[in-house]
Amino acid sequence: MSTTRMTFSYTPTESASANVLACNCVRSGVFILIALLFDPFIPVYAARGSWIPFDTAGFVLFWVAGVKLRASKPAPTNP
């Protein structure tokens, strides 16, 4: 009589990298949607006042992305 033993291993780095990849895909998708919204080749017509939320959301999105990008880079060291 033989028994088969199945073992499952969990590596936190694999799960973390999958989460980062999923987050990057969502973030890229949001930036693509913003680019399509403000793209002059595909015009989106709306009343002047209705653009305020889109402009504000675009500003906040790019500002937060810039802050995160700056925080992810190491500070330069002066010799």
N, C-alpha and C positions, 0 to 999 in steps of 0.2 A: 504494500500500500504506500503510495507516494503522496506527499502533500506539497502543494505549491504555495510558496509564501510570496505575497506581493507587498512591496514596500513603496511608499510614496514619500518623496522628500519635498520640502518647501524651502526655497531659497528666497529670503526677503529681497535681494537685489533684483531677481527676475521680476517679481511683482512690482517693485518700485520702478523698474525701467519700463514695464508695460504701462504703468500709470502715467509716467512722464511722456511716453509716446502718445498715449491717448489724449493727454492734455495738450501736447504740441499740435495734434491733428485738429482738435477743437479750436485752438487759438488760431491756427492757420486758416481754418474755415471762416472764422469771424472776420479776420483781416481780408480775406477774399471777398466776402459779402460787402464789407465797407468799401473796398476798392471798386466793386461793381456798382454800388450805389452812387459813388462820386465820380465814376468814370464818364468822360464826355462822349465816348463812342456809343454808349447805350444810354440815351437820355431818360431820366426819370423826372417827370413833371409833377410838381406839387406847388401848392400855394406858398408864398414867401414865409408866412408864419409857421407853417408845418415843418420847415427845415430845421427849426431851432432844436428839437430833441435829437435829430440825427447829427447835427453839428456838435452838440454837447457830448453825445455818446462817442463820436469819433475822436473828439479832443481828449476825453477821459481815457479811452482805449489806448491812444498813442502815448499819452502822458504816463499811464501805468506801465506800459511796455517799455518806455524809455527808462523809467525808474528801476524796473527789474533788470534791464540790460546793464545799466550802470552799476547796480549792486552786484551783479554776477561777475564783473571784471575785477581782477585784483588791482589794488592801488599801486601806482608806480612807486618804485623805490629810488631815491636819489642817493648816489654813492658819496 
